[in-house]
Amino acid sequence: MVGPRHQVRPRASPLVSVVIATFNWSAALRLAIASVLRQTLDDFEILVVGDACTDDSAAVVAAFADPRITWLNLAENAGGQQGPNNAGLARARGRWIAYLGHDDIWAPRHLAATLAAADAAGTEVAAGGMIMYGPPGSGVLSTAGLFDPGGCSERDFVPPSALIHSRALIERIGPWKDPRTLRLPVDCDLFQRARGASPVASSGEITVFKFNATARRNAYQIKPTAEQEACLAGLERGERFIEEERAKVAAAAATGLWTPIVMPNADDDEPGAVFRRNRIAKGVEPRFAADQLRSLGQIERFSLDAETPSYEWYPLEFHPSFGSFRWTAPSERSTIELPVRLDQPLSVTVHLLSAIAEQSLKDLVLEAQGAPIETRIERTAAGTWLVRGLIDPARRVSPVAYVQLALRGVTAARPVDLGVHADHRRLGVAVSWVEIGPVG
């Protein structure tokens, strides 16, 4: 188990209260806590607050056997980080509040560097430099907390894992709000209010590594931790690792894969719309309600018109012979969810119009309900491909009642680099439709 390097007795009034909101993802939580316990500044308490967790998160916290860690579990699920964060704030004893997402990682100097920046600037809010990673395979990197010379602007947004603020600030601006009442994401709302109450200082150091669950579709169902494990192991190499990550950001910027983390424009959304979209993307809330599902009595064809552009899919295009289609984007998996009840063995056929690299057809894996299924690929007379497979519900353990498919192993490349045409997107395979129906 990953644990602290040394034990420190808790103080009656710690300098920092670290609030970690969590929900049924104990494998990631263990790594996040480990990154806090490796801080060079050890005058802190850790308040791990479960959103009515039902997994082994309590046991994972207890296994650290560190008296600075307190476990709280809400009696009722709040549905988002606002509930656990407010519960943590109510119990916090520190002069400063720091937040850490349960699937994010801190470098050892995060608290020391960020608090030093706040003290030097005389502010009540400060930010550590953050790298946010796009989903595996995408190559996309974003940064926050490293402001332009003019300082933090209205356009800037610092996610909570990179943010510290005085406890007294909350008494002035109020607690985290219910995201169902907001157009903005709840963390954007808090940062906007904090920035309005105090200048935001920056440590100027990269000390936070964020693995955004919203960009990792159904992350709360799959619960991957390979990226966090690799990050925590990399930090064992100290500044060398951080410099390597900085170099990756520079390379991403040179190839158009870097973006700053900015405040979104949610004026056109209804209150709570962003909150629900994010819950669906993370797999916390099902995409289809029970009354939207149907059992199939015959084979039916589904287009990809309902899939939205993301790290997994590019915008909808049209082929003169085959109609609408989408290219897979650089993410290592591209998901297709269908309002079909998984109540019988089902045959699946995915129609591919094109592949940017022949290797994609050799390496392609078709998944159902998060696990690979046996497939075969056939060439059609029109020069396209059919990827065929079988879903047996008796062999699938799934958190949802509807069909979830995913394409993995697709090689993505830019046509401009291959000399095919001037398209700078990193394309994989072009998917036209999916047919699914009862076996036989």
Sequence and secondary structure as in RCSB ss.txt:
>XXXX:A:sequence
MVGPRHQVRPRASPLVSVVIATFNWSAALRLAIASVLRQTLDDFEILVVGDACTDDSAAVVAAFADPRITWLNLA
ENAGGQQGPNNAGLARARGRWIAYLGHDDIWAPRHLAATLAAADAAGTEVAAGGMIMYGPPGSGVLSTAGLFDPG
GCSERDFVPPSALIHSRALIERIGPWKDPRTLRLPVDCDLFQRARGASPVASSGEITVFKFNATARRNAYQIKPT
AEQEACLAGLERGERFIEEERAKVAAAAATGLWTPIVMPNADDDEPGAVFRRNRIAKGVEPRFAADQLRSLGQIE
RFSLDAETPSYEWYPLEFHPSFGSFRWTAPSERSTIELPVRLDQPLSVTVHLLSAIAEQSLKDLVLEAQGAPIET
RIERTAAGTWLVRGLIDPARRVSPVAYVQLALRGVTAARPVDLGVHADHRRLGVAVSWVEIGPVG
>XXXX:A:secstr
    SS     SS SEEEEEEE S HHHHHHHHHHHHT S   EEEEEEESS  SSHHHHHHHT  TTEEEEE S
S  SSTHHHHHHHHHH  SSEEEE  TT EE TTHHHHHHHHHHHHT SEEEEEEEEE STTS  EEEES   TT
 S TTB   GGGEEEEHHHHHHH S   GGG SS HHHHHHHHHHHHS EEEEEEEEEEE  GGGSTTHHHH   
HHHHHHHHHGGGTHHHHHHHHHHHHHHHHTT EEE B    TTS TTHHHHHHHHHHTSS SS GGG B  SS E
EEESTTS  SSSB   EEETTTEEEEEB SSSEEEEEEEEE  S EEEEEEEEEESSHHHHHH EEEETTEE  E
EEEE TTS EEEEEEE GGG   SSSEEEEEEES   B HHHHTS S  S B EEEEEEEEEE  
